[in-house]
Amino acid sequence: MPSSYLIPLQTAVNWTTAWRTSNPNSVKAFKIDLQEINDLLQETGTTAIRVYFGVENGAEKLILVAVNSAGQDIINPIVSGAKISGTYDFNSPCPPVCDPSSPLVTGIMPPN
């Protein structure tokens, strides 16, 4: 059964095209490593993941943090017996890490 969060490809293309048009000098996307998601899911009480935007030396960044059922960020959790920050940045911006053939980058729908 498809996810209730699934949106049509055309909607995604419309949204990403609008983003690129409104923000021509900004990143187009971020690739998030699956291990980063798995690490977040190891934090006790994680029911969601929140994504924060940041900037480092002019470069746009994403900061991911686990969120509990009360909607609170899980900061400084104990994982495998060690206290960690609970904030993650193991993602790659596009550009330079892009799929140049993706309709989400080109704005062009693929043929049926």
N, C-alpha and C positions, 0 to 999 in steps of 0.2 A: 504494500500500500504506500503511495507517495506521501511524503511529509506534508503536514498542514502549513509548513513554512515555505514550501516551494512556490516560486513565482515564475511566470512565463519568461522565456528567453527575451522576447521583444521588450518586456518591461525592464529587465536588467540592462539591455542595450540602451533603452531610452534614458534610464537613470545614469548610467556611466557616461553616455554621450553628454548629458546635461552637466555632469560634474566636470568633464574635460573642457567643455565650452566656458563654464563659469570660472574654472581654475586652471587656465592653460599652463601655468608654471609649477603646478603642484604634482605630487606623485599621482599615478593612476590607480595603483593598487598595492597591496602587500601580500607576499606569500608567507604564510604562517606554517612553520614546521610542525608536523604531527606530534613529534616528541614534546614540543612545548605544550600542546593541548593535553597530552597524556600526563605530563608533570603537574599541570594545574588540576587535573582530575584526581590526583593522588592526595590532594589536600582535603582533610576531613571536613565534611559539611558542604562541599562544593555542589551547588545546584545550577550554576550558570557561570559564564565568563564575561567580564566587562573589559572593554577596550578603551583605553585613554589615548589621546593624541598628545604628542610632545615634539620638541625640536631640540636637536643637538648640533651645534655649529652650523645652523641654517638648514640641516637635513631633517625632514619630517620623520618621526618615529611613532611606533605603536607600542604601548605598554599594556600587557595583559595581566589581569588579576582575577583570581577565583572569587566567586560571590556566594554567600550562603542563602538559605531560604528566607531570611529576613531582608534580603536585598543589600546586605552589608559586604563591603570588600573584606576578604580574608587576608589580613596583613600580619606578618611575622608568625606564621604557623610553625608548628613542630612537624617535620616530615622525616621519617626514618630516624628519629631521635635527635635531629638537629634543628635548631631554629633558623629559618630562612626568611628572606625579605617578603616572599610571596608575590613579587613583581617580576615579570618576564619580558624580555625583548630578544627573541630569536626569530626574527622575521626579516624579510628582504623586500625593499621597496621596488616598485616598477615605475619608472626606470631605475636601475638598469636590468633588473631581473623580471623580464616580461615575456609573454607569449604574443609575439607580433601578429600571429594569425587569428587570435581570438576576436570574436565579434564584440566582446566587451572592451577591447582596445581599439579596434578599427571602427566600430559603430555600424558595421555592415553585417546584416543577417546572412547566415549560410544558406545555400540553396536547399530546397526541400528534398 
